[in-house]
Amino acid sequence: MKEKRAKGMDRLKKTVALVGMMGAGKTAVGTAVARLLGVPFRDSDEEIVQAAQRSIAEIFERDGEPFFRARETEVLGRLLRGTPCILSTGGGAFLAEQNRALIGGAGVSVWLRADLDLLWQRVRHKTTRPLLRTANPRETLRNLYEARVQLYAMADLVVDAAPELSIDDMAQRVVAALATRPDVLERTDA
């Protein structure tokens, strides 16, 4: 196990957009990565919720998914133009070609890849997932997974999740993956 790096030892040059399915750990792992690197953590879904003063489920219900996706693109653009940070994106954000182009132009995408069983274990008791409010949420999750995997595979980097890995283990894996990209993470402790 590698030692945790002290803040200021590495310099993040570009925003890191964590992409993947709901339940992949984008928020939890992203928060830990930001702490390791001493950079801000941002969550695009949370930014939308704050701006709208409504939950994502309420936005979906009242305004529809297309409205939400348009706000998501606006928020991603704004965050990518700001100070380099660790950015957790919504599960559907990376599906839009426009969003992939925004992320690719100003940052780097990291797919937190988790298998369907692990994702289901993590989301099955959550009530905050509007896309899973169906008669058969596990089947809905499987359909979303199968439809999205090939798009997530377009990410710049991939970090695999596993049930036995802690959030800190995953954060270390993400930092190690970023270290392979000197255009993204400048290593000053080498």
Contacts in CASP RR format, 6 or more apart in sequence:
PFRMAT RR
TARGET T0000
AUTHOR 0000-0000-0000
METHOD contacts of the structure
MODEL  1
MKEKRAKGMDRLKKTVALVGMMGAGKTAVGTAVARLLGVPFRDSDEEIVQ
AAQRSIAEIFERDGEPFFRARETEVLGRLLRGTPCILSTGGGAFLAEQNR
ALIGGAGVSVWLRADLDLLWQRVRHKTTRPLLRTANPRETLRNLYEARVQ
LYAMADLVVDAAPELSIDDMAQRVVAALATRPDVLERTDA
1 172 0 8 1.000
2 172 0 8 1.000
2 176 0 8 1.000
4 36 0 8 1.000
4 172 0 8 1.000
5 36 0 8 1.000
5 37 0 8 1.000
5 175 0 8 1.000
5 189 0 8 1.000
7 37 0 8 1.000
7 38 0 8 1.000
8 37 0 8 1.000
8 38 0 8 1.000
8 188 0 8 1.000
9 188 0 8 1.000
9 189 0 8 1.000
10 37 0 8 1.000
10 175 0 8 1.000
10 179 0 8 1.000
10 185 0 8 1.000
10 186 0 8 1.000
10 187 0 8 1.000
10 188 0 8 1.000
10 189 0 8 1.000
11 185 0 8 1.000
11 186 0 8 1.000
11 188 0 8 1.000
12 37 0 8 1.000
12 39 0 8 1.000
12 84 0 8 1.000
12 85 0 8 1.000
12 86 0 8 1.000
12 178 0 8 1.000
12 184 0 8 1.000
12 185 0 8 1.000
12 186 0 8 1.000
13 84 0 8 1.000
13 183 0 8 1.000
13 184 0 8 1.000
13 185 0 8 1.000
13 186 0 8 1.000
14 84 0 8 1.000
14 106 0 8 1.000
14 107 0 8 1.000
14 108 0 8 1.000
14 183 0 8 1.000
14 184 0 8 1.000
15 79 0 8 1.000
15 80 0 8 1.000
15 82 0 8 1.000
15 84 0 8 1.000
15 85 0 8 1.000
15 86 0 8 1.000
15 87 0 8 1.000
15 106 0 8 1.000
15 107 0 8 1.000
15 108 0 8 1.000
16 33 0 8 1.000
16 84 0 8 1.000
16 85 0 8 1.000
16 86 0 8 1.000
16 87 0 8 1.000
16 107 0 8 1.000
16 108 0 8 1.000
16 110 0 8 1.000
16 174 0 8 1.000
16 178 0 8 1.000
16 184 0 8 1.000
17 76 0 8 1.000
17 80 0 8 1.000
17 87 0 8 1.000
17 89 0 8 1.000
17 94 0 8 1.000
17 103 0 8 1.000
17 107 0 8 1.000
17 108 0 8 1.000
17 109 0 8 1.000
17 110 0 8 1.000
18 25 0 8 1.000
18 26 0 8 1.000
18 29 0 8 1.000
18 30 0 8 1.000
18 33 0 8 1.000
18 86 0 8 1.000
18 87 0 8 1.000
18 88 0 8 1.000
18 89 0 8 1.000
18 110 0 8 1.000
18 112 0 8 1.000
18 174 0 8 1.000
19 26 0 8 1.000
19 89 0 8 1.000
19 90 0 8 1.000
19 91 0 8 1.000
19 93 0 8 1.000
19 94 0 8 1.000
19 103 0 8 1.000
19 109 0 8 1.000
19 110 0 8 1.000
19 111 0 8 1.000
19 112 0 8 1.000
19 152 0 8 1.000
19 155 0 8 1.000
20 26 0 8 1.000
20 89 0 8 1.000
20 90 0 8 1.000
20 91 0 8 1.000
20 94 0 8 1.000
20 111 0 8 1.000
20 112 0 8 1.000
20 113 0 8 1.000
20 148 0 8 1.000
20 152 0 8 1.000
21 91 0 8 1.000
21 114 0 8 1.000
21 119 0 8 1.000
21 141 0 8 1.000
21 144 0 8 1.000
21 145 0 8 1.000
21 148 0 8 1.000
21 152 0 8 1.000
22 90 0 8 1.000
22 91 0 8 1.000
22 119 0 8 1.000
22 123 0 8 1.000
22 129 0 8 1.000
22 131 0 8 1.000
22 132 0 8 1.000
22 141 0 8 1.000
23 114 0 8 1.000
23 119 0 8 1.000
23 122 0 8 1.000
23 123 0 8 1.000
24 112 0 8 1.000
24 113 0 8 1.000
24 114 0 8 1.000
24 119 0 8 1.000
24 161 0 8 1.000
25 112 0 8 1.000
25 114 0 8 1.000
25 122 0 8 1.000
25 161 0 8 1.000
25 167 0 8 1.000
25 170 0 8 1.000
26 88 0 8 1.000
26 89 0 8 1.000
26 90 0 8 1.000
26 91 0 8 1.000
26 112 0 8 1.000
27 43 0 8 1.000
27 88 0 8 1.000
28 167 0 8 1.000
29 112 0 8 1.000
29 167 0 8 1.000
29 170 0 8 1.000
29 171 0 8 1.000
29 174 0 8 1.000
30 41 0 8 1.000
30 86 0 8 1.000
30 88 0 8 1.000
30 171 0 8 1.000
30 174 0 8 1.000
31 41 0 8 1.000
31 86 0 8 1.000
32 167 0 8 1.000
32 168 0 8 1.000
32 170 0 8 1.000
32 171 0 8 1.000
33 41 0 8 1.000
33 86 0 8 1.000
33 171 0 8 1.000
33 174 0 8 1.000
33 175 0 8 1.000
34 40 0 8 1.000
34 41 0 8 1.000
34 85 0 8 1.000
34 86 0 8 1.000
35 41 0 8 1.000
35 171 0 8 1.000
36 171 0 8 1.000
36 172 0 8 1.000
36 175 0 8 1.000
37 86 0 8 1.000
37 175 0 8 1.000
37 185 0 8 1.000
39 83 0 8 1.000
39 84 0 8 1.000
39 85 0 8 1.000
39 86 0 8 1.000
40 83 0 8 1.000
40 85 0 8 1.000
40 86 0 8 1.000
41 85 0 8 1.000
41 86 0 8 1.000
41 87 0 8 1.000
41 88 0 8 1.000
42 79 0 8 1.000
42 85 0 8 1.000
42 86 0 8 1.000
42 87 0 8 1.000
42 88 0 8 1.000
43 87 0 8 1.000
43 88 0 8 1.000
44 72 0 8 1.000
44 75 0 8 1.000
44 76 0 8 1.000
44 79 0 8 1.000
44 87 0 8 1.000
44 88 0 8 1.000
44 89 0 8 1.000
44 90 0 8 1.000
44 93 0 8 1.000
45 56 0 8 1.000
45 72 0 8 1.000
45 88 0 8 1.000
45 89 0 8 1.000
45 90 0 8 1.000
47 75 0 8 1.000
47 79 0 8 1.000
48 56 0 8 1.000
48 59 0 8 1.000
48 68 0 8 1.000
48 71 0 8 1.000
48 72 0 8 1.000
48 75 0 8 1.000
49 55 0 8 1.000
49 56 0 8 1.000
49 59 0 8 1.000
51 71 0 8 1.000
51 75 0 8 1.000
52 58 0 8 1.000
52 59 0 8 1.000
52 71 0 8 1.000
54 62 0 8 1.000
55 128 0 8 1.000
56 68 0 8 1.000
56 128 0 8 1.000
56 130 0 8 1.000
57 128 0 8 1.000
57 130 0 8 1.000
57 133 0 8 1.000
59 67 0 8 1.000
59 68 0 8 1.000
59 71 0 8 1.000
60 68 0 8 1.000
60 130 0 8 1.000
61 130 0 8 1.000
69 92 0 8 1.000
69 96 0 8 1.000
72 90 0 8 1.000
72 92 0 8 1.000
72 93 0 8 1.000
72 99 0 8 1.000
73 96 0 8 1.000
73 98 0 8 1.000
73 99 0 8 1.000
73 102 0 8 1.000
76 87 0 8 1.000
76 89 0 8 1.000
76 93 0 8 1.000
76 99 0 8 1.000
76 102 0 8 1.000
76 103 0 8 1.000
77 102 0 8 1.000
77 106 0 8 1.000
79 85 0 8 1.000
79 87 0 8 1.000
80 87 0 8 1.000
80 102 0 8 1.000
80 103 0 8 1.000
80 105 0 8 1.000
80 106 0 8 1.000
80 107 0 8 1.000
81 106 0 8 1.000
89 99 0 8 1.000
89 103 0 8 1.000
91 148 0 8 1.000
92 148 0 8 1.000
93 99 0 8 1.000
94 100 0 8 1.000
94 103 0 8 1.000
94 109 0 8 1.000
94 111 0 8 1.000
94 151 0 8 1.000
94 152 0 8 1.000
94 154 0 8 1.000
94 155 0 8 1.000
95 148 0 8 1.000
95 151 0 8 1.000
100 109 0 8 1.000
100 151 0 8 1.000
100 154 0 8 1.000
103 109 0 8 1.000
104 156 0 8 1.000
107 184 0 8 1.000
108 156 0 8 1.000
108 157 0 8 1.000
108 178 0 8 1.000
108 181 0 8 1.000
108 183 0 8 1.000
108 184 0 8 1.000
109 154 0 8 1.000
109 155 0 8 1.000
109 156 0 8 1.000
109 157 0 8 1.000
110 155 0 8 1.000
110 156 0 8 1.000
110 157 0 8 1.000
110 158 0 8 1.000
110 159 0 8 1.000
110 174 0 8 1.000
110 177 0 8 1.000
110 178 0 8 1.000
111 152 0 8 1.000
111 153 0 8 1.000
111 155 0 8 1.000
111 157 0 8 1.000
111 158 0 8 1.000
111 159 0 8 1.000
112 159 0 8 1.000
112 161 0 8 1.000
112 170 0 8 1.000
112 174 0 8 1.000
113 152 0 8 1.000
113 158 0 8 1.000
113 159 0 8 1.000
113 160 0 8 1.000
113 161 0 8 1.000
114 122 0 8 1.000
114 160 0 8 1.000
114 161 0 8 1.000
116 141 0 8 1.000
116 142 0 8 1.000
116 145 0 8 1.000
118 161 0 8 1.000
118 162 0 8 1.000
118 163 0 8 1.000
119 141 0 8 1.000
119 145 0 8 1.000
120 138 0 8 1.000
120 141 0 8 1.000
121 163 0 8 1.000
123 129 0 8 1.000
123 132 0 8 1.000
123 141 0 8 1.000
124 137 0 8 1.000
124 138 0 8 1.000
126 132 0 8 1.000
129 137 0 8 1.000
131 140 0 8 1.000
131 144 0 8 1.000
132 140 0 8 1.000
132 141 0 8 1.000
134 140 0 8 1.000
156 181 0 8 1.000
157 177 0 8 1.000
157 178 0 8 1.000
157 180 0 8 1.000
157 181 0 8 1.000
158 177 0 8 1.000
159 170 0 8 1.000
159 173 0 8 1.000
159 174 0 8 1.000
159 177 0 8 1.000
160 173 0 8 1.000
161 170 0 8 1.000
165 173 0 8 1.000
175 185 0 8 1.000
178 184 0 8 1.000
178 185 0 8 1.000
179 185 0 8 1.000
179 187 0 8 1.000
END
